[in-house]
Amino acid sequence: MLQTPDDAEAAFEDAEDALQNAMLEGRGEIREHGVEEPMPEPLKRSGSDGVSTTGIRREATDRCERACQALASMRRSAERLCELTGEADERCASVRQRLENAADLVRRSCSSCG
């Protein structure tokens, strides 16, 4: 369990990074420690029409699952931080706003998280 506000804030930021990486995946770049790197080549074409959509759908589903997991981690970390600091604390307000922004991003890009 996260014992200090600093621990909770660090866990929130780790989850936020994981969500951003998941959302950027498939767009040709990934953010890791502030560095953007090219993603591997897309799936090879196959089938009668020359395009394999099964692999693309699976990749999008995996990306959204990771984003939903990261969002849930952000939510837990934010709750713990606010529990430790109190709702009036600036850090609590900041993570609540960032959580809301992240939830909007995931909602627009993926089906709803369970």
Protein Blocks (a to p, Z undefined) as FASTA:
>chain_A
ZZbfklmmmmmmmmmmmmmmmmmgonlpaceehiacddddddddedjkopafklmmmmmm
mmmmmmmmmmmmmmmmmmmmmmmnopklmklmmmmmmmmmmmmmmmmmmccdZZ
